[in-house]
Amino acid sequence: MISIRGLAHRYDGLPVLKLEEWHVAAGERWLVIGPSGSGKTTLLHLIAGLVRPSAGEISVKGSVGIVFQALHLVSHLSARGNLRLAQYLAHAPQDDRRIDETLAALGVAEKADRRPAELSQGERQRVALARAVVNRPTLLLADEPTANLDDAAASRAIELLLAQADRHEATLVVATHDSRVKKHFVKTLQL
């Protein structure tokens, strides 16, 4: 699913990430941990193809869905519109039935016509997760999905990620510095 060799990345000439080797098999659940500034977000962006590495090789098989730390929901679009945009950008058919099923699976079907500003933080996170899985990716990436959440909401967020990965038979990689998340994962990459 993911194969990395000799990976290094720099921003403005400064090294932010170095990873000699890492392999993730299809269906695995991985937690990428490390302090702020250790390169967790950079690694996810490299895996997703949003950034090109300064050196090394990354091979990713299958399609990718990502939940960003800053959710990046389009403010003038409804929840449904944000999912339609994800389908459009992936060159997938506009499938309102799939959108409605995805929103329902995450408990926000009744919020489908609301814009992000009209949703609670937890509802925005669920819409962002729905956007990440609406195209049924084989790899689901999540960057700091429990940031700024209390214990109960953090636990629900991780359970939702795990449930959606199971539902779509997707490999899951979660990057965080939140120690509360560790109990949900067996495989860990320390940066």
N, C-alpha and C positions, 0 to 999 in steps of 0.2 A: 504494500500500500504506500508506505513512505520509505525511501532509502536515501540516506545522507552520507556523504563522504567528503572529508576535508573542507567543511563549510566554514567560511569566515565572512564577516560583513563589517563594513566601516561606514560611518556617517561623517562627512567632512574630514576624512582622514583618520578619525579616531575609531579604534576597534570597539565594537559593541557586542560581537558574538563570535565565538569560535567553538565549533563542534566537530570533532574528528570523525565520529561515526555514530549513526543511530538508525535503527530499522524498526518499523512498525508494521505488523502483519494485519491483514484485513480482519475487522471485527474486534480488534484490541481496544482497550480503554487506557489511555495514558494521561498522567498528570505531569505537567512541566512546571517545576517550582524553582524559586530563586528570589532573591531580594529585588527591589525596584532597581532598574537599570542593568539587570543581568542579561537582557536580550530576549526575554520571553515573548514580548509582542513582536519583536523583529523576526524571531523564529517563525511565528504563526504567519506573518506577512510574507515571509520567504516561501513557506510551504504553500500558501494560497496563490502564489504567483503575483502578488501585489508589488513585490520588490525583487529586484535581481540581485543575487549574491555577488559580493566582491570577489570571492574565490570559492572553489569547490563545486560539488554536484548535488542536486536535489532531484529525485525522481518521485513523482506522485502519480499513482494509478487511480483513475476514476474521477468523479466530480466532487467539488468542494463547496461546502456551505460554511459560512463564518458568522459568529456572533462577536461583534466588536466590543471593546471595553466602553468606548463612547458609542452608543447604540447606532448613531447615524441614520435614524429614521428620517424620512423626508417630511418636513413639518407641514407642508401644504397638502399632503396626501393623507387619505384615511388609512386605517390599518389595512383594509383590503387593497387600497391603492399601492401601499408599500409592497405588498406581496405580488401584485400584478407587475410592478416595476421589476422585481426580482425575476419573474418569469420572462419578461421582455428582455432584460439584460442577458439572460442565459439562452436566449433564442428558443425558449420553450413555448409551447402553445399557451394562450391565455385561457386558463382553466379555473373558472369561478367555483366550480364544485370542489376541486382540490383545495383551493384557497379556503373555502368555508369549512371543509373537513379539518384542515390544518389548524385554523383558528379555534374550532370547536375542541379539538384534541388538547389544546393548550388553555382551554377555559376562557377564551376571550371572543367567542363568536358574537355575543351581544354587543361587542365594542367595535365591530367590523367597520362601521361607518364613521367612527370618531377619529379625529386627528391626534397625533402624539400629545399635544398640549392638553388634550381633554382626557388623558389617561393617567393613572397613577404610575409611579416608577416601576412597580411590579408588573403592571399591565404592559408598559412599554417594553420591558425585558421579554415578556412572553411574546409580544408581537415581533420583536427582533429575532427571537428564536424561531418563530413561525416562518419568518422571511428566510432564515437560514436553511430550513428543512423543506420548504414548499416544493422545491425541485427534486426532492428525494436524493440528496447527495450521498455518495459512498463514504465521504470523509467529512466529519463535522468538527470544526475548530471553534473554541470559545476562549476569549481573552478576558480574564478577570471577571467572570460572570457573577461573582458574589460581592464585588466591590460596593461599598456603601450600603450593604444589606444587614439587617439584624440576623441573629442566629436562625430564627424560624424561616425567614424569607431566603436566607442563604441555602439552607437545607432544601427548601422547595425548589430553588433554582437548579441545584445540582441534580435533584431527583428528576426534574423535567428534562434536563439535558440527557441523562442516562436513559430515561424512558423514550425520548425521541430517537436517540441512537439505536435503541433496541427495536423500536417500531419500524425504522427504516433500514435496519441491519447495517448501520453505518459504523465505521471506525470513529472513535472519539478522542480528541486531544484537547485537554483543558490546561491553559496556562494561568497560574495564580501565585501569589505570595500568601494567600489566606490558608492558614494551617487547619481551619475547620473543614476544608475540602478533602484532606488526606485520607480520612477514614473511608471514603467512597471509592478509592482506587488502590489497586495492587501494584501496578506498574508506574514507576516514577522516573523522570529524567530531571536531575539536579543541574541547574545552570549556575 
